Amino acid sequence: MDYFPIWKSSLQCVPSQINLKDQSMPAKFELFKDKKGQTRFRLKAPNGEIILASQGYTVRKSALKGIASVQKNAQTDVRFERKKTKAGYRFNLIATNGRVVGTSETYKSERARNNGIASVARNAPKARIDDVSGASTRRNTSSKK
């Protein structure tokens, strides 16, 4: 697939097709504080879309352990709990202890949900961590030391 822009005006270009394999930005875990002051993370695909989101953690170190759990468990297909709801299709990533470590958005189709699972499985193991929580002065840290 090639990139074919559709020109809406002389100043704006809207992509109609994007080759996701050729994107230069790597996937990343974004570590952040929510409105209640809890630490959360979200996994963003190379195209910037959020493909997995965590629960809130009261301790930053627990959120980092959650990221490590996602990186480990995303490589095992049986760890993905596939769900169909009235609103659409979703998935949870389940840790070895049986707890949910990440939840997807709601997808309109089963195929789209399965593509989301494939994206998490492909991107999570090597995604970097971008700490925007303000709790650390280190940013863009590698998840593997």
N, C-alpha and C positions, 0 to 999 in steps of 0.2 A: 504494500500500500504506500502510495506517495502522499506528500502534503500538497493539497490543492486548496489555496485560499479562495474564499468568496468575498469579493470586495463589496462592502455595503456603502462605503463612501470613500472619498479620496484619503481619509485619515484613519480608517478603521479596516482591519483585516480579520475575518473570522475563519478559523480553520474548519474545514469540512471533514477532513480525514487527517489523522496523525499516526505515523508509524511509531508505536510505543516501544519497539525494539531499539530504535535509534536515539532515544532520549539520552541526553548527557547527564542529567541530574540523577544521582542514585536515590534509592529509597531511603527513608529515614524514620526513626522514632522521634517524635517531638514530645519532650517531657515538659509539662506545664502545670500551673496552679489554676484550679477552677475558682468560681465565685465564692465557694465556701472555704477556700484555703487548702483544699486537698490536692495532692499531687496526682496527676493522671498522665497517661501517655496515649498517643495515637500513632499508628503506623501509616505513613504517607507513601504511596506508590511514586515511581519516577515522574509521573505526570501531575503530581501534587494532590491527587485525590486521596481522601482518608479511606483506608481499606479495613482498618480495625481500630477500635477504641477500647480503652480500659475502664475499669471501675475507679472510684476515688480511693486513694491511699492516704492515711494520716501521716505516714512516715515515708520520706523520699526513698530511703533504702529499700523499702518494700516495693515501690514502683519499679526500681531498677531490677529487683528480683523478678518482677512480673515481665519485664522486657526480656530477660534471660529465658524465662519460661516460654514466652512466645517464640523466641528464636529456636529453642529446642523442640517444642511440640508442633510447630508449623510444618516440620518435615515429616510428620506422621499423619496420613490421611484420616485414620480412625479417630484422631483427636478433634476433628471438625464435626460439630453437631449441626446437622442441616435441619432447618425448620421452615415450615410453611405456616403463615399466619393470615388473618383476614386482610391485612395490609399488603402482604406480598411474601417474599422469600428472604430469609436471614440465615446467618450462621453464628455459632459461638465456637471459640477455640477453648478446649478443655485441657487443663493440666493433668499430670499423672495423679495428683491428689483428688481429682474429681471436680475441682473448682473452675469456674469460668475465668479465663485470663484476658479474654478479648471478645468483643461483639462487633458484628458488621452493621452496616446500614441496611435499610430495607430495599430489596431489589424488586423490580417489576416481573422478572422471569426467573425460572429455575436455572436457565443457562447463564444469565448474568450473575446470579449468586455463585454458581460453580466457577465462573471466571474470576470472581472476587476471591474465592478460596485458593485458586491457582496462583493468583497474584500474591497473596499472603505467603503461601508456601515457597514461592520463588524469591520474594524480596526480603522477608523477615530475617533469614539466617545471616545475611551480610549487611543489613541496614545499619547505618551509623546512628548515634544518639545525638540529638540537638537539644540541649537543655535550655529552654526559654523560661524556666520557672523562677529564675532570679535567685535560686538557692545555691547555685554554684557559679563560679566565675569561668569555669571551663565550658566551652561550647564546641560543637562538632566533634565530640569525643568518639573514639572507636568503641564499639561494644565489646570487642575482644582485646584483651591486654596481653 
